[in-house]
Amino acid sequence: MATKKPLTVPQNGTQPAEIKTPMDNMISGITTTKSTVKKPTSFSLDPELLIQFKAGCVHQGRPMSSVIEELMLQFINSKC
């Protein structure tokens, strides 16, 4: 059996691989003030519509869940 070697991690001079700026957060649609707890959801959609929606989200560089949440809020806040 191999002997265990202690793991050492440098404490100075390390930083995350990517540091997001506030502008990056604005563009990505991610906010730090909202709760990060999300509830998984499942529903059926027209396959062609889903493909178009995914492509649109990729084109805009946005996660599908953030776009759906935005659409849900617009629906809730609309005056029918």
C-alpha positions in Angstrom: 0.0 0.0 0.0 1.3 3.5 -0.8 2.1 5.8 2.0 0.0 8.9 2.4 1.7 12.2 1.8 0.4 15.3 3.4 -1.3 17.7 1.0 0.1 21.2 1.1 -1.7 24.2 -0.5 0.1 27.5 -1.0 -1.6 30.2 1.1 -0.1 33.3 -0.7 -0.4 34.2 -4.3 -3.3 32.0 -5.2 -6.5 33.3 -6.8 -9.5 31.9 -8.5 -9.0 30.8 -12.1 -11.6 33.4 -13.2 -12.5 36.6 -11.4 -15.9 37.9 -12.5 -16.5 41.6 -12.5 -19.8 43.2 -11.7 -20.2 43.9 -15.5 -19.8 40.1 -16.2 -22.5 39.3 -13.6 -24.8 41.9 -15.2 -24.3 40.4 -18.7 -24.7 36.8 -17.5 -27.9 37.6 -15.7 -26.5 36.2 -12.4 -27.1 38.3 -9.3 -25.8 37.8 -5.9 -28.8 39.2 -4.1 -31.2 36.4 -5.1 -31.4 33.1 -3.4 -29.3 30.4 -4.9 -31.7 27.7 -3.9 -33.5 26.5 -7.0 -36.3 23.9 -7.4 -35.9 21.4 -10.2 -38.8 21.4 -12.6 -39.9 19.1 -15.4 -42.5 19.7 -18.1 -43.1 18.8 -21.7 -42.5 21.1 -24.6 -42.6 21.0 -28.4 -39.2 19.6 -29.5 -38.7 22.2 -32.3 -39.7 25.0 -30.0 -37.2 23.8 -27.4 -34.4 23.6 -30.0 -35.1 27.2 -31.1 -35.3 28.4 -27.4 -31.9 26.7 -26.6 -30.3 28.2 -29.7 -31.6 31.7 -28.7 -30.3 31.3 -25.2 -26.9 30.3 -26.5 -26.9 33.2 -28.9 -27.5 35.6 -26.1 -25.1 33.8 -23.7 -27.8 33.3 -21.1 -28.8 30.2 -19.2 -32.2 28.8 -20.1 -33.4 28.9 -16.5 -32.8 32.6 -16.1 -34.7 33.4 -19.3 -37.6 31.2 -18.2 -37.6 32.9 -14.8 -37.7 36.3 -16.5 -40.6 35.2 -18.7 -42.5 33.8 -15.7 -42.1 37.1 -13.9 -43.4 39.0 -17.0 -46.4 36.7 -17.1 -47.1 37.2 -13.4 -46.8 40.9 -13.6 -48.7 41.4 -16.9 -52.2 42.8 -16.7 -54.5 40.4 -18.6 
